[in-house]
């Protein structure tokens, strides 16, 4: 039998080979999405406080949906969103990460040969997860002329008899679009929706990220999130799925069996989660403020160049500008790398319309400013 990566070329591409040849100290990396590499460290005192009770009462009592105390904290978080999404604790499933949550949902909803609709600007992770489950990703359109919002008609035209779900990222990575109103035709497809909200706390043009289940209560929706982005804790490995009533009614029993098969989330982090929520939101606010200030500065710098066309994002911490005086993304990225700044090309995200680059505004402010100045000078 052929392995699931048999048709994937895993050799380093030209950009990665060039980056390996350049000493890292010789360029500024404007792609970093790791908060722990950018000085954004969750307060250790809160983590120590959150972990302390676990050690004196340590007992392994796994729950296929996740520990009740952790699920209660997550339910309270959704109740405090704008607008609030009211979830029962039994409608929440805790996983080791959002990546594991995706894998569980692909196993729940599809059989080999089926497909899931995903945006035409899409994070590379989805391609690999789809390959693991022997399913196809079919694209629907994000409309660049209208702030990268979902093109409703493309949902209808992309569905076929093997389509089993629709994947939505809000705020989207890397365009920053937030789904803020009901999506015409989403309900008419009759398909469940996997909504990735890992950047929900990071708003910019819009004040809030509405949970998709508040916009579409009539269809099954799985809300995915975790502590990696929200609390800058990628190393503690915890994610979750919040099911609205329609999703819980149809899928909870089978999802419980799947999650019980893996039991990926560790007990310590689950025990810590209530304290992380109650004590850590101040840190989240400071992190969001830094990213917003970085976005302000980045837009100010980038719009000085007439060849850079950019739509201020609704949220997230990425920018995805179009560069109009280049016709080859790979050549552009290599040229910028040779001049001391590293960005991602648009084709890394599966997008082949025009020339785009992706920039992370999670980067430390002084490095971000210096890197963007180099970029503009080089362009």
Secondary structure, 3 states (H helix, E strand, C coil): CCCCCCCCCCCCCHHHHHHHHCCHHHCEECCCCCHHHCCCCCCHHHHHHHHHHHHHCCCCCCCCCCCHHHHHHHHHHHHCCCCCCCCCHHHEEEECCHHHHHHHHHHHHCCCCCEEEEECCCCCHHHHHHHHCCCEEEEECEEHHHCCEECHHHHHHHCCCCEEEEEEECCCCCCCCCCCCCCCCCHHHCCEEEEECCCCCCECCCCCCCCHHHHCCCCCEEEEEEHHHHCCCCCCCCEEEEECHHHHHHHHHHHHHHHHHHCCCCHHHHHHHHHHHHHHHHHHHHHHHHHHHHHHHHHHHHCCCCCEECCCCCECCEECCEECCCCCHHHHHHHHHHCCEECEEHHHHCCCCCCEEEEECCCCHHHHHHHHHHHHHHC
